C-alpha cells in the first residue's frame, strides 16, 4: 500500500503523549500509527458494547 503522509498540529496534551510514546523506543511515525490503530480499536469496542447494551435494554427479560 502506498504511504500516506499526514501532517497535524499538536496541542500540549498531544505533544506530551507523543513524547511519552517516543520514550518507549518508538519513532514518532510508529507512535502516531500505533495511537491511531489503538484509538480505532477502542472506538470499535465502544460501539460493540453500546450495541450490546441497547440490544439487552430492548429485551424486558434482561432489564431488572
PyMOL Python script that loads the backbone (N, CA, C, O; Angstrom):
from pymol import cmd

cmd.read_pdbstr("""\
ATOM      1  N   UNK A   1       0.853  -1.174   0.000  1.00  0.00           N
ATOM      2  CA  UNK A   1       0.000   0.000   0.000  1.00  0.00           C
ATOM      3  C   UNK A   1       0.897   1.234   0.000  1.00  0.00           C
ATOM      4  O   UNK A   1       1.886   1.284   0.731  1.00  0.00           O
ATOM      5  N   UNK A   2       0.559   2.216  -0.805  1.00  0.00           N
ATOM      6  CA  UNK A   2       1.363   3.439  -0.828  1.00  0.00           C
ATOM      7  C   UNK A   2       1.302   4.157   0.516  1.00  0.00           C
ATOM      8  O   UNK A   2       0.274   4.167   1.195  1.00  0.00           O
ATOM      9  N   UNK A   3       2.406   4.741   0.869  1.00  0.00           N
ATOM     10  CA  UNK A   3       2.442   5.509   2.115  1.00  0.00           C
ATOM     11  C   UNK A   3       1.640   6.781   1.965  1.00  0.00           C
ATOM     12  O   UNK A   3       1.614   7.393   0.897  1.00  0.00           O
ATOM     13  N   UNK A   4       0.989   7.173   3.042  1.00  0.00           N
ATOM     14  CA  UNK A   4       0.258   8.439   3.065  1.00  0.00           C
ATOM     15  C   UNK A   4       0.905   9.293   4.139  1.00  0.00           C
ATOM     16  O   UNK A   4       1.090   8.851   5.273  1.00  0.00           O
ATOM     17  N   UNK A   5       1.237  10.482   3.786  1.00  0.00           N
ATOM     18  CA  UNK A   5       1.833  11.405   4.741  1.00  0.00           C
ATOM     19  C   UNK A   5       0.725  12.262   5.318  1.00  0.00           C
ATOM     20  O   UNK A   5      -0.074  12.853   4.591  1.00  0.00           O
ATOM     21  N   UNK A   6       0.693  12.318   6.637  1.00  0.00           N
ATOM     22  CA  UNK A   6      -0.308  13.112   7.346  1.00  0.00           C
ATOM     23  C   UNK A   6       0.420  14.146   8.189  1.00  0.00           C
ATOM     24  O   UNK A   6       1.398  13.834   8.868  1.00  0.00           O
ATOM     25  N   UNK A   7      -0.063  15.373   8.139  1.00  0.00           N
ATOM     26  CA  UNK A   7       0.506  16.434   8.975  1.00  0.00           C
ATOM     27  C   UNK A   7      -0.536  16.834   9.991  1.00  0.00           C
ATOM     28  O   UNK A   7      -1.728  16.886   9.688  1.00  0.00           O
ATOM     29  N   UNK A   8      -0.088  17.115  11.187  1.00  0.00           N
ATOM     30  CA  UNK A   8      -1.025  17.538  12.231  1.00  0.00           C
ATOM     31  C   UNK A   8      -0.345  18.547  13.140  1.00  0.00           C
ATOM     32  O   UNK A   8       0.851  18.455  13.416  1.00  0.00           O
ATOM     33  N   UNK A   9      -1.122  19.498  13.594  1.00  0.00           N
ATOM     34  CA  UNK A   9      -0.637  20.431  14.615  1.00  0.00           C
ATOM     35  C   UNK A   9      -1.003  19.836  15.962  1.00  0.00           C
ATOM     36  O   UNK A   9      -2.171  19.555  16.232  1.00  0.00           O
ATOM     37  N   UNK A  10      -0.008  19.648  16.796  1.00  0.00           N
ATOM     38  CA  UNK A  10      -0.240  19.030  18.097  1.00  0.00           C
ATOM     39  C   UNK A  10      -0.456  20.090  19.163  1.00  0.00           C
ATOM     40  O   UNK A  10       0.253  21.094  19.221  1.00  0.00           O
ATOM     41  N   UNK A  11      -1.452  19.843  20.004  1.00  0.00           N
ATOM     42  CA  UNK A  11      -1.634  20.696  21.169  1.00  0.00           C
ATOM     43  C   UNK A  11      -0.722  20.164  22.275  1.00  0.00           C
ATOM     44  O   UNK A  11      -0.026  19.168  22.080  1.00  0.00           O
ATOM     45  N   UNK A  12      -0.724  20.818  23.421  1.00  0.00           N
ATOM     46  CA  UNK A  12       0.183  20.413  24.503  1.00  0.00           C
ATOM     47  C   UNK A  12      -0.053  18.972  24.941  1.00  0.00           C
ATOM     48  O   UNK A  12       0.898  18.221  25.155  1.00  0.00           O
ATOM     49  N   UNK A  13      -1.321  18.589  25.074  1.00  0.00           N
ATOM     50  CA  UNK A  13      -1.641  17.226  25.514  1.00  0.00           C
ATOM     51  C   UNK A  13      -1.137  16.192  24.511  1.00  0.00           C
ATOM     52  O   UNK A  13      -0.558  15.177  24.900  1.00  0.00           O
ATOM     53  N   UNK A  14      -1.354  16.446  23.239  1.00  0.00           N
ATOM     54  CA  UNK A  14      -0.891  15.525  22.196  1.00  0.00           C
ATOM     55  C   UNK A  14       0.626  15.469  22.134  1.00  0.00           C
ATOM     56  O   UNK A  14       1.207  14.400  21.949  1.00  0.00           O
ATOM     57  N   UNK A  15       1.260  16.610  22.288  1.00  0.00           N
ATOM     58  CA  UNK A  15       2.723  16.672  22.262  1.00  0.00           C
ATOM     59  C   UNK A  15       3.314  15.849  23.412  1.00  0.00           C
ATOM     60  O   UNK A  15       4.293  15.127  23.221  1.00  0.00           O
ATOM     61  N   UNK A  16       2.720  15.957  24.598  1.00  0.00           N
ATOM     62  CA  UNK A  16       3.198  15.179  25.750  1.00  0.00           C
ATOM     63  C   UNK A  16       2.973  13.686  25.535  1.00  0.00           C
ATOM     64  O   UNK A  16       3.829  12.869  25.875  1.00  0.00           O
ATOM     65  N   UNK A  17       1.817  13.333  24.969  1.00  0.00           N
ATOM     66  CA  UNK A  17       1.534  11.921  24.699  1.00  0.00           C
ATOM     67  C   UNK A  17       2.522  11.355  23.686  1.00  0.00           C
ATOM     68  O   UNK A  17       3.017  10.240  23.853  1.00  0.00           O
ATOM     69  N   UNK A  18       2.807  12.117  22.642  1.00  0.00           N
ATOM     70  CA  UNK A  18       3.774  11.674  21.641  1.00  0.00           C
ATOM     71  C   UNK A  18       5.148  11.497  22.274  1.00  0.00           C
ATOM     72  O   UNK A  18       5.835  10.509  22.013  1.00  0.00           O
ATOM     73  N   UNK A  19       5.543  12.442  23.094  1.00  0.00           N
ATOM     74  CA  UNK A  19       6.844  12.350  23.767  1.00  0.00           C
ATOM     75  C   UNK A  19       6.915  11.086  24.631  1.00  0.00           C
ATOM     76  O   UNK A  19       7.941  10.407  24.659  1.00  0.00           O
ATOM     77  N   UNK A  20       5.813  10.771  25.338  1.00  0.00           N
ATOM     78  CA  UNK A  20       5.785   9.585  26.189  1.00  0.00           C
ATOM     79  C   UNK A  20       5.957   8.314  25.354  1.00  0.00           C
ATOM     80  O   UNK A  20       6.704   7.413  25.735  1.00  0.00           O
ATOM     81  N   UNK A  21       5.265   8.245  24.216  1.00  0.00           N
ATOM     82  CA  UNK A  21       5.381   7.065  23.363  1.00  0.00           C
ATOM     83  C   UNK A  21       6.774   6.946  22.762  1.00  0.00           C
ATOM     84  O   UNK A  21       7.310   5.843  22.663  1.00  0.00           O
ATOM     85  N   UNK A  22       7.358   8.050  22.365  1.00  0.00           N
ATOM     86  CA  UNK A  22       8.707   8.031  21.791  1.00  0.00           C
ATOM     87  C   UNK A  22       9.719   7.567  22.839  1.00  0.00           C
ATOM     88  O   UNK A  22      10.688   6.885  22.503  1.00  0.00           O
ATOM     89  N   UNK A  23       9.504   7.925  24.080  1.00  0.00           N
ATOM     90  CA  UNK A  23      10.423   7.497  25.150  1.00  0.00           C
ATOM     91  C   UNK A  23      10.421   5.985  25.343  1.00  0.00           C
ATOM     92  O   UNK A  23      11.362   5.436  25.918  1.00  0.00           O
ATOM     93  N   UNK A  24       9.362   5.296  24.866  1.00  0.00           N
ATOM     94  CA  UNK A  24       9.335   3.833  24.978  1.00  0.00           C
ATOM     95  C   UNK A  24      10.186   3.168  23.908  1.00  0.00           C
ATOM     96  O   UNK A  24      10.341   1.947  23.901  1.00  0.00           O
ATOM     97  N   UNK A  25      10.740   3.978  22.999  1.00  0.00           N
ATOM     98  CA  UNK A  25      11.602   3.437  21.956  1.00  0.00           C
ATOM     99  C   UNK A  25      11.006   3.498  20.560  1.00  0.00           C
ATOM    100  O   UNK A  25      11.652   3.106  19.588  1.00  0.00           O
ATOM    101  N   UNK A  26       9.770   3.989  20.456  1.00  0.00           N
ATOM    102  CA  UNK A  26       9.144   4.115  19.135  1.00  0.00           C
ATOM    103  C   UNK A  26       9.662   5.364  18.441  1.00  0.00           C
ATOM    104  O   UNK A  26      10.069   6.333  19.081  1.00  0.00           O
ATOM    105  N   UNK A  27       9.634   5.314  17.112  1.00  0.00           N
ATOM    106  CA  UNK A  27       9.859   6.549  16.370  1.00  0.00           C
ATOM    107  C   UNK A  27       8.565   7.360  16.441  1.00  0.00           C
ATOM    108  O   UNK A  27       7.528   6.842  16.856  1.00  0.00           O
ATOM    109  N   UNK A  28       8.624   8.616  16.039  1.00  0.00           N
ATOM    110  CA  UNK A  28       7.399   9.418  16.022  1.00  0.00           C
ATOM    111  C   UNK A  28       6.366   8.794  15.093  1.00  0.00           C
ATOM    112  O   UNK A  28       5.180   8.755  15.423  1.00  0.00           O
ATOM    113  N   UNK A  29       6.799   8.310  13.946  1.00  0.00           N
ATOM    114  CA  UNK A  29       5.871   7.687  12.998  1.00  0.00           C
ATOM    115  C   UNK A  29       5.229   6.440  13.594  1.00  0.00           C
ATOM    116  O   UNK A  29       4.020   6.244  13.476  1.00  0.00           O
ATOM    117  N   UNK A  30       6.037   5.599  14.233  1.00  0.00           N
ATOM    118  CA  UNK A  30       5.491   4.397  14.868  1.00  0.00           C
ATOM    119  C   UNK A  30       4.497   4.759  15.961  1.00  0.00           C
ATOM    120  O   UNK A  30       3.447   4.128  16.089  1.00  0.00           O
ATOM    121  N   UNK A  31       4.826   5.771  16.744  1.00  0.00           N
ATOM    122  CA  UNK A  31       3.949   6.190  17.833  1.00  0.00           C
ATOM    123  C   UNK A  31       2.611   6.688  17.306  1.00  0.00           C
ATOM    124  O   UNK A  31       1.561   6.351  17.855  1.00  0.00           O
ATOM    125  N   UNK A  32       2.642   7.479  16.254  1.00  0.00           N
ATOM    126  CA  UNK A  32       1.399   8.003  15.677  1.00  0.00           C
ATOM    127  C   UNK A  32       0.581   6.869  15.077  1.00  0.00           C
ATOM    128  O   UNK A  32      -0.630   6.804  15.288  1.00  0.00           O
ATOM    129  N   UNK A  33       1.227   5.971  14.330  1.00  0.00           N
ATOM    130  CA  UNK A  33       0.495   4.845  13.737  1.00  0.00           C
ATOM    131  C   UNK A  33      -0.119   3.966  14.819  1.00  0.00           C
ATOM    132  O   UNK A  33      -1.272   3.552  14.697  1.00  0.00           O
ATOM    133  N   UNK A  34       0.635   3.676  15.874  1.00  0.00           N
ATOM    134  CA  UNK A  34       0.128   2.860  16.973  1.00  0.00           C
ATOM    135  C   UNK A  34      -1.058   3.530  17.646  1.00  0.00           C
ATOM    136  O   UNK A  34      -2.068   2.883  17.922  1.00  0.00           O
ATOM    137  N   UNK A  35      -0.939   4.817  17.908  1.00  0.00           N
ATOM    138  CA  UNK A  35      -2.024   5.549  18.561  1.00  0.00           C
ATOM    139  C   UNK A  35      -3.288   5.540  17.707  1.00  0.00           C
ATOM    140  O   UNK A  35      -4.388   5.387  18.238  1.00  0.00           O
ATOM    141  N   UNK A  36      -3.149   5.700  16.401  1.00  0.00           N
ATOM    142  CA  UNK A  36      -4.316   5.679  15.513  1.00  0.00           C
ATOM    143  C   UNK A  36      -4.996   4.317  15.520  1.00  0.00           C
ATOM    144  O   UNK A  36      -6.221   4.233  15.606  1.00  0.00           O
ATOM    145  N   UNK A  37      -4.208   3.255  15.431  1.00  0.00           N
ATOM    146  CA  UNK A  37      -4.773   1.904  15.424  1.00  0.00           C
ATOM    147  C   UNK A  37      -5.455   1.605  16.755  1.00  0.00           C
ATOM    148  O   UNK A  37      -6.554   1.051  16.776  1.00  0.00           O
ATOM    149  N   UNK A  38      -4.810   1.967  17.871  1.00  0.00           N
ATOM    150  CA  UNK A  38      -5.398   1.712  19.187  1.00  0.00           C
ATOM    151  C   UNK A  38      -6.674   2.526  19.400  1.00  0.00           C
ATOM    152  O   UNK A  38      -7.635   2.026  19.985  1.00  0.00           O
ATOM    153  N   UNK A  39      -6.691   3.759  18.937  1.00  0.00           N
ATOM    154  CA  UNK A  39      -7.890   4.595  19.078  1.00  0.00           C
ATOM    155  C   UNK A  39      -9.044   4.016  18.263  1.00  0.00           C
ATOM    156  O   UNK A  39     -10.184   3.996  18.729  1.00  0.00           O
ATOM    157  N   UNK A  40      -8.757   3.547  17.055  1.00  0.00           N
ATOM    158  CA  UNK A  40      -9.807   2.953  16.224  1.00  0.00           C
ATOM    159  C   UNK A  40     -10.343   1.674  16.860  1.00  0.00           C
ATOM    160  O   UNK A  40     -11.551   1.434  16.851  1.00  0.00           O
ATOM    161  N   UNK A  41      -9.452   0.856  17.409  1.00  0.00           N
ATOM    162  CA  UNK A  41      -9.888  -0.378  18.061  1.00  0.00           C
ATOM    163  C   UNK A  41     -10.751  -0.076  19.280  1.00  0.00           C
ATOM    164  O   UNK A  41     -11.757  -0.746  19.515  1.00  0.00           O
ATOM    165  N   UNK A  42     -10.360   0.927  20.051  1.00  0.00           N
ATOM    166  CA  UNK A  42     -11.136   1.296  21.240  1.00  0.00           C
ATOM    167  C   UNK A  42     -12.523   1.789  20.848  1.00  0.00           C
ATOM    168  O   UNK A  42     -13.507   1.458  21.509  1.00  0.00           O
ATOM    169  N   UNK A  43     -12.608   2.566  19.795  1.00  0.00           N
ATOM    170  CA  UNK A  43     -13.924   3.051  19.336  1.00  0.00           C
ATOM    171  C   UNK A  43     -14.777   1.896  18.842  1.00  0.00           C
ATOM    172  O   UNK A  43     -15.988   1.879  19.062  1.00  0.00           O
ATOM    173  N   UNK A  44     -14.161   0.937  18.183  1.00  0.00           N
ATOM    174  CA  UNK A  44     -14.902  -0.240  17.726  1.00  0.00           C
ATOM    175  C   UNK A  44     -15.441  -1.032  18.895  1.00  0.00           C
ATOM    176  O   UNK A  44     -16.576  -1.507  18.859  1.00  0.00           O
ATOM    177  N   UNK A  45     -14.628  -1.180  19.942  1.00  0.00           N
ATOM    178  CA  UNK A  45     -15.058  -1.875  21.145  1.00  0.00           C
ATOM    179  C   UNK A  45     -16.192  -1.119  21.813  1.00  0.00           C
ATOM    180  O   UNK A  45     -17.169  -1.730  22.247  1.00  0.00           O
ATOM    181  N   UNK A  46     -16.081   0.196  21.903  1.00  0.00           N
ATOM    182  CA  UNK A  46     -17.145   1.016  22.492  1.00  0.00           C
ATOM    183  C   UNK A  46     -18.445   0.849  21.719  1.00  0.00           C
ATOM    184  O   UNK A  46     -19.512   0.714  22.318  1.00  0.00           O
ATOM    185  N   UNK A  47     -18.362   0.857  20.402  1.00  0.00           N
ATOM    186  CA  UNK A  47     -19.560   0.728  19.574  1.00  0.00           C
ATOM    187  C   UNK A  47     -20.204  -0.642  19.761  1.00  0.00           C
ATOM    188  O   UNK A  47     -21.429  -0.746  19.841  1.00  0.00           O
ATOM    189  N   UNK A  48     -19.396  -1.684  19.830  1.00  0.00           N
ATOM    190  CA  UNK A  48     -19.931  -3.031  20.032  1.00  0.00           C
ATOM    191  C   UNK A  48     -20.591  -3.152  21.399  1.00  0.00           C
ATOM    192  O   UNK A  48     -21.663  -3.745  21.524  1.00  0.00           O
ATOM    193  N   UNK A  49     -19.958  -2.595  22.419  1.00  0.00           N
ATOM    194  CA  UNK A  49     -20.528  -2.633  23.766  1.00  0.00           C
ATOM    195  C   UNK A  49     -21.833  -1.848  23.821  1.00  0.00           C
ATOM    196  O   UNK A  49     -22.806  -2.294  24.430  1.00  0.00           O
ATOM    197  N   UNK A  50     -21.851  -0.696  23.194  1.00  0.00           N
ATOM    198  CA  UNK A  50     -23.065   0.124  23.151  1.00  0.00           C
ATOM    199  C   UNK A  50     -24.200  -0.640  22.466  1.00  0.00           C
ATOM    200  O   UNK A  50     -25.330  -0.637  22.953  1.00  0.00           O
ATOM    201  N   UNK A  51     -23.908  -1.286  21.352  1.00  0.00           N
ATOM    202  CA  UNK A  51     -24.923  -2.047  20.618  1.00  0.00           C
ATOM    203  C   UNK A  51     -25.449  -3.206  21.457  1.00  0.00           C
ATOM    204  O   UNK A  51     -26.651  -3.474  21.456  1.00  0.00           O
ATOM    205  N   UNK A  52     -24.573  -3.886  22.165  1.00  0.00           N
ATOM    206  CA  UNK A  52     -24.990  -4.989  23.035  1.00  0.00           C
ATOM    207  C   UNK A  52     -25.879  -4.484  24.164  1.00  0.00           C
ATOM    208  O   UNK A  52     -26.885  -5.116  24.486  1.00  0.00           O
ATOM    209  N   UNK A  53     -25.528  -3.371  24.760  1.00  0.00           N
ATOM    210  CA  UNK A  53     -26.354  -2.782  25.828  1.00  0.00           C
ATOM    211  C   UNK A  53     -27.729  -2.392  25.296  1.00  0.00           C
ATOM    212  O   UNK A  53     -28.743  -2.629  25.954  1.00  0.00           O
ATOM    213  N   UNK A  54     -27.765  -1.798  24.117  1.00  0.00           N
ATOM    214  CA  UNK A  54     -29.046  -1.413  23.523  1.00  0.00           C
ATOM    215  C   UNK A  54     -29.898  -2.643  23.236  1.00  0.00           C
ATOM    216  O   UNK A  54     -31.110  -2.628  23.450  1.00  0.00           O
ATOM    217  N   UNK A  55     -29.260  -3.715  22.750  1.00  0.00           N
ATOM    218  CA  UNK A  55     -29.988  -4.952  22.477  1.00  0.00           C
ATOM    219  C   UNK A  55     -30.578  -5.524  23.760  1.00  0.00           C
ATOM    220  O   UNK A  55     -31.731  -5.954  23.783  1.00  0.00           O
ATOM    221  N   UNK A  56     -29.784  -5.529  24.824  1.00  0.00           N
ATOM    222  CA  UNK A  56     -30.256  -6.066  26.102  1.00  0.00           C
ATOM    223  C   UNK A  56     -31.353  -5.199  26.704  1.00  0.00           C
ATOM    224  O   UNK A  56     -32.318  -5.724  27.260  1.00  0.00           O
ATOM    225  N   UNK A  57     -31.221  -3.895  26.602  1.00  0.00           N
ATOM    226  CA  UNK A  57     -32.234  -2.994  27.164  1.00  0.00           C
ATOM    227  C   UNK A  57     -33.565  -3.118  26.418  1.00  0.00           C
ATOM    228  O   UNK A  57     -34.618  -2.819  26.982  1.00  0.00           O
ATOM    229  N   UNK A  58     -33.528  -3.549  25.177  1.00  0.00           N
ATOM    230  CA  UNK A  58     -34.753  -3.726  24.396  1.00  0.00           C
ATOM    231  C   UNK A  58     -35.490  -5.009  24.771  1.00  0.00           C
ATOM    232  O   UNK A  58     -36.647  -5.193  24.395  1.00  0.00           O
ATOM    233  N   UNK A  59     -34.828  -5.889  25.504  1.00  0.00           N
ATOM    234  CA  UNK A  59     -35.425  -7.161  25.925  1.00  0.00           C
ATOM    235  C   UNK A  59     -35.888  -7.033  27.375  1.00  0.00           C
ATOM    236  O   UNK A  59     -35.051  -6.934  28.272  1.00  0.00           O
ATOM    237  N   UNK A  60     -37.208  -7.031  27.629  1.00  0.00           N
ATOM    238  CA  UNK A  60     -37.717  -6.857  29.000  1.00  0.00           C
ATOM    239  C   UNK A  60     -37.198  -7.909  29.977  1.00  0.00           C
ATOM    240  O   UNK A  60     -37.090  -7.639  31.173  1.00  0.00           O
ATOM    241  N   UNK A  61     -36.878  -9.104  29.482  1.00  0.00           N
ATOM    242  CA  UNK A  61     -36.357 -10.152  30.366  1.00  0.00           C
ATOM    243  C   UNK A  61     -34.943  -9.851  30.853  1.00  0.00           C
ATOM    244  O   UNK A  61     -34.497 -10.422  31.847  1.00  0.00           O
ATOM    245  N   UNK A  62     -34.238  -8.960  30.163  1.00  0.00           N
ATOM    246  CA  UNK A  62     -32.864  -8.614  30.528  1.00  0.00           C
ATOM    247  C   UNK A  62     -32.778  -7.403  31.444  1.00  0.00           C
ATOM    248  O   UNK A  62     -31.724  -7.129  32.017  1.00  0.00           O
ATOM    249  N   UNK A  63     -33.885  -6.677  31.584  1.00  0.00           N
ATOM    250  CA  UNK A  63     -33.880  -5.437  32.365  1.00  0.00           C
ATOM    251  C   UNK A  63     -34.410  -5.720  33.756  1.00  0.00           C
ATOM    252  O   UNK A  63     -35.488  -6.292  33.909  1.00  0.00           O
ATOM    253  N   UNK A  64     -33.653  -5.319  34.773  1.00  0.00           N
ATOM    254  CA  UNK A  64     -34.074  -5.564  36.164  1.00  0.00           C
ATOM    255  C   UNK A  64     -35.163  -4.610  36.584  1.00  0.00           C
ATOM    256  O   UNK A  64     -35.634  -4.673  37.720  1.00  0.00           O
TER     257      UNK A  64
END
""", "prot")
cmd.dss("prot")
cmd.show_as("cartoon", "prot")
cmd.util.cbc("prot")
cmd.orient("prot")
